[in-house]
Amino acid sequence: MTPPKHSAKIERLKKRRQFLAVAQGLSCARGAVLIQDLPRPSTQEPAELSQVSDPIIGLGFTATKRLGNAVVRNRAKRRLREAARLLTPLHAEPGHDYVFVARNGAPNRPWARLLDDVKTALLTLAAGRGDPPRPARPNQSRDGRSGRSKPAPSSSR
């Protein structure tokens, strides 16, 4: 295998707000994976940035219930984690956060094709050619339902 092109430290994204922030960046869908990318917010002065030898890459993984039951979702995320472990040192940009979203084919896609999907998506995002974020849909609560409450029960007997 080729040596990594950089020695960036890799961290996991764990909090919901981190996933929501990355969703505001570029995204690229390829086959069984959607990868979202956002440059990490800088807390350092520009002069200090040039001295940083190994910026951090943030990685998060998710699969929606639409993909299947918990066993299927966990399998998809395990496969994406392994693909990311192999490919992010080679193709990810240091100083960026990435969220890998499992799509319908992720649990059963042949391994070589899944690796190719992840690689092409990372290369597309590294070139800055991803899709812009979708605008937020109005009147949606956190769980995805309409902002209206449940209808009042009818009192007709």
C-alpha positions as CSV (number, residue, x, y, z in Angstrom):
1,M,0.0,0.0,0.0
2,T,1.2,3.5,-0.7
3,P,2.4,5.6,2.3
4,P,0.1,8.4,3.5
5,K,0.5,11.7,1.8
6,H,0.4,13.5,5.2
7,S,0.6,12.6,8.9
8,A,-2.6,14.2,10.1
9,K,-4.1,13.0,13.3
10,I,-7.6,11.5,12.8
11,E,-10.3,12.2,15.3
12,R,-13.9,10.9,15.5
13,L,-16.9,13.2,15.3
14,K,-19.2,12.2,18.1
15,K,-21.6,15.0,18.9
16,R,-24.8,15.8,16.9
17,R,-23.7,19.5,16.5
18,Q,-20.5,18.3,14.8
19,F,-22.5,16.3,12.3
20,L,-24.9,19.2,11.7
21,A,-22.0,21.6,11.1
22,V,-20.4,19.3,8.5
23,A,-23.8,19.0,6.7
24,Q,-23.4,22.7,5.9
25,G,-20.4,22.0,3.7
26,L,-19.8,20.3,0.4
27,S,-21.1,16.8,-0.3
28,C,-20.4,14.1,-2.8
29,A,-22.5,11.0,-3.5
30,R,-20.8,8.0,-5.2
31,G,-22.5,4.6,-5.3
32,A,-23.1,3.4,-1.8
33,V,-21.7,6.4,0.1
34,L,-22.3,10.1,0.6
35,I,-19.4,12.0,2.0
36,Q,-19.9,15.5,3.5
37,D,-16.9,17.8,3.9
38,L,-16.3,21.0,5.8
39,P,-13.0,22.7,6.7
40,R,-12.4,22.7,10.4
41,P,-12.8,26.1,12.1
42,S,-9.5,27.6,12.9
43,T,-8.7,28.7,16.4
44,Q,-5.2,29.8,15.6
45,E,-3.7,32.9,14.1
46,P,-2.7,32.7,10.4
47,A,1.0,32.8,11.3
48,E,0.6,29.8,13.6
49,L,-1.2,27.8,10.9
50,S,1.9,27.5,8.8
51,Q,3.8,26.0,11.7
52,V,1.3,23.2,12.4
53,S,2.9,20.0,11.1
54,D,-0.1,17.6,11.4
55,P,-3.6,19.2,11.4
56,I,-6.5,17.1,12.4
57,I,-9.0,15.2,10.2
58,G,-12.4,14.6,11.8
59,L,-14.4,11.6,10.7
60,G,-18.0,10.7,11.5
61,F,-20.2,7.8,10.3
62,T,-23.9,7.5,10.1
63,A,-26.7,5.3,8.6
64,T,-30.4,6.2,8.6
65,K,-33.1,3.8,9.7
66,R,-34.3,3.8,6.1
67,L,-31.2,1.6,5.3
68,G,-32.6,-1.3,7.4
69,N,-32.6,-2.6,10.9
70,A,-29.8,-2.1,13.5
71,V,-27.8,-5.1,12.2
72,V,-27.7,-3.8,8.6
73,R,-26.9,-0.2,9.7
74,N,-24.0,-1.4,11.9
75,R,-22.6,-3.5,9.1
76,A,-22.7,-0.6,6.8
77,K,-21.0,1.7,9.3
78,R,-18.3,-0.9,10.0
79,R,-17.6,-1.2,6.3
80,L,-17.4,2.6,5.9
81,R,-15.1,2.9,9.0
82,E,-12.7,0.4,7.5
83,A,-12.8,2.1,4.0
84,A,-12.1,5.4,5.7
85,R,-9.3,3.9,7.8
86,L,-7.6,2.8,4.6
87,L,-8.3,5.8,2.3
88,T,-8.4,9.0,4.4
89,P,-4.7,9.1,5.1
90,L,-4.1,8.9,1.3
91,H,-6.9,11.2,-0.1
92,A,-8.5,13.3,2.7
93,E,-7.5,16.9,3.2
94,P,-5.9,17.7,6.6
95,G,-7.8,20.3,8.5
96,H,-11.2,19.1,7.3
97,D,-14.1,17.2,8.9
98,Y,-15.8,14.4,6.9
99,V,-19.1,12.6,7.6
100,F,-19.6,9.3,5.8
101,V,-23.3,8.5,5.2
102,A,-24.2,4.9,4.3
103,R,-26.6,4.6,1.3
104,N,-28.7,1.7,0.2
105,G,-25.9,-0.4,-1.3
106,A,-23.3,0.0,1.5
107,P,-24.0,-3.2,3.5
108,N,-23.7,-5.5,0.5
109,R,-21.7,-3.7,-2.1
110,P,-18.6,-5.6,-3.3
111,W,-15.6,-4.4,-1.2
112,A,-13.5,-3.2,-4.2
113,R,-16.5,-1.1,-5.5
114,L,-17.1,0.4,-2.0
115,L,-13.4,1.4,-1.8
116,D,-13.7,3.0,-5.3
117,D,-16.8,4.9,-4.2
118,V,-15.1,6.3,-1.1
119,K,-11.9,7.1,-3.1
120,T,-13.6,9.0,-5.9
121,A,-15.8,10.9,-3.5
122,L,-12.8,12.0,-1.4
123,L,-10.9,13.0,-4.5
124,T,-13.8,15.0,-5.8
125,L,-14.2,16.8,-2.4
126,A,-10.4,17.4,-2.3
127,A,-10.7,19.2,-5.6
128,G,-13.5,21.4,-4.3
129,R,-16.0,20.0,-6.7
130,G,-18.7,18.7,-4.3
131,D,-22.3,19.7,-4.3
132,P,-23.4,22.6,-2.1
133,P,-25.5,21.9,1.0
134,R,-29.3,21.6,0.5
135,P,-31.3,24.4,2.0
136,A,-33.1,23.5,5.3
137,R,-36.7,22.5,4.9
138,P,-39.0,24.8,6.9
139,N,-41.4,23.6,9.6
140,Q,-39.4,20.4,10.4
141,S,-38.7,19.3,14.0
142,R,-35.6,17.5,15.0
143,D,-37.2,14.1,14.4
144,G,-38.1,15.0,10.8
145,R,-41.9,15.4,11.3
146,S,-43.9,18.4,10.5
147,G,-43.7,21.3,13.0
148,R,-47.4,20.9,13.8
149,S,-48.5,19.1,16.9
150,K,-50.8,16.1,16.9
151,P,-54.4,16.9,16.0
152,A,-56.7,17.2,19.0
153,P,-58.8,14.1,19.5
154,S,-62.3,14.4,18.3
155,S,-65.0,14.4,21.0
156,S,-67.8,13.1,18.8
157,R,-69.6,10.1,20.4
